[in-house]
């Protein structure tokens, strides 16, 4: 038995299940993107926040919904994160919702 009371080999499925529960039930919008910044998974809170249904979001990129005033800073932070020059970054930014309004 492993120290955390799981049988070796069960830890990854349990972690995946826990991640999915957190992802799906979070009141905060969560979006996962590819290296090309295309959305590949979003939770329902992200749909509400952006005003886009999931099927449309999966055809968009971060740049498509980021307010123009925030794109350059956001892209620079993402670049540094991907190059492992920074471990994480926090930001407050506006998104352009499907309706054209910003949030």
N, C-alpha and C positions, 0 to 999 in steps of 0.2 A: 504494500500500500504506500502511496505517496504521502508526503507530509501533510498535504492539504486535504486528506481523506478522499482522494480520487484515485482510481486505478490508473496506472500509467497508460497513456493512449486515450483516456477519456477527457483529459484536460482541455484539449483544443475544441472538441465539440461543445463542451460546457461553456468555454469562453465565447464561442460563436453564438451559442444560444443566449447567453447573457448580453452580449453586444446587440443582438437583434431585438431583445426585449427593451433595452435602453433606447436604442435607435427608434423603434416603432412607437414607444410610449412617451418619449420626451416631449415636454411642452415647448422646447426650444427647437427652432428649425435646424436640421442637420442635412448637409448635402455632401456626398462623396463625389470626387471628380477624378478624371484621368490626368495624366501628365499634360495632355493637350487642353486641360481645363474644361472638358466636356462632362456634364453631369452623367453619372451612371447609377446613382441611387440617391433618393431623397425621401425624407419622412413626411408625414402628413402636415406637420407644423411648418415645414419649408414650403409646401404647396400653398398653405393659407397665407404665409408671410409674403410670398411672391405673387399670389393670385393666378399662378399657372398650375394646371393639372400635371400630374407626374408624367404622363405620356408626352406632353409638350416640352417639359423641362429636360427630358432625356435626349431631346434633339438640339438643345441649346448649350452654350458655354457660359462660364462665369462672366466673360466680357459682354455677352449679350444682355445680361440683366443688371450689370453693375452701373451705377450712375456715372456719367462721364467725368465728374469731378473726382472720382475715386479710382479710376482705372489705373493710372500710372503708378500710384503708390501701392495699390493692391498687387499689380503685376510684379513690381520690384520685390515686394515682400514674399510673394510666391516663388520667384526665381531664387532668392536667397535661401528660402526654406528647402527647395528642391536640391540646391547645391550644398545643403547642410552647413551653410554659413551661419544660420540661426536655427535653434532647436524648435521654436514655436513663435508665432506672432499673434497678437490680439489686435483687433480693429473694430471700430464702429464705422459703418459706412451705409450709404443709401443704396437701395436697389430700385430699379425701374420695374414696376409691376406690370402685369399684362395689360391692365387698364391704361397704362401710361403715367399713372401717378407714381410718386416716389415714397419710399418707406425706409 
